[in-house]
Amino acid sequence: MTTTKGFSNIGDVLDKFRKDEDKYISREFQKYAYDLAKELNDLSHKSLYMRLAKNTPRVLLENARNFVKDAYKVQSRPRLFMWKLSELKKTQK
């Protein structure tokens, strides 16, 4: 339910808030980085993904993410992601 002028009720906002996951996230790139770390099964290095999401163009991150998604029988998803990201950065220059 929305109120006048496009604002949402505070109850609706609080219902959508996931206390256990979103308590330290205040910016969009942080949410993207957390989701990326979770997808790569590498939550112990989420600060690395936060730095990448803040400083690296999103197109490169998405291309590397899709490459890892499409890969078959991967031993280390984070390692493959970082390799592909470095390859994409080299080709960009």
C-alpha positions, 0 to 999 in steps of 0.5 A: 500500500502506498500513501500520497505522493508516492511514499510507502507506509513504514509498515510496508518498508519494515516488512520487506527488510530482512534483518539478518541479511540487510543490517549492514547494507546501506548502498546498492553496490553493497547489496550487489556485492553481497549477492555476488559473494553469496552466489559464488559461495564465497561469503568470507571474502565479501569485502573484496566483492564490495570493493570490486562492485564499488570500483569496477564497471558493472558490465565487467562484473556481470560478464564475469558473473554470467561466465561463471554461471554458464561454466560446467563442473567448476572446482572454484567459482571465485577463482574462475570469476576473478580470472575472467574479470582480469581477462575482461579488464585486459581486453578493455584496455 
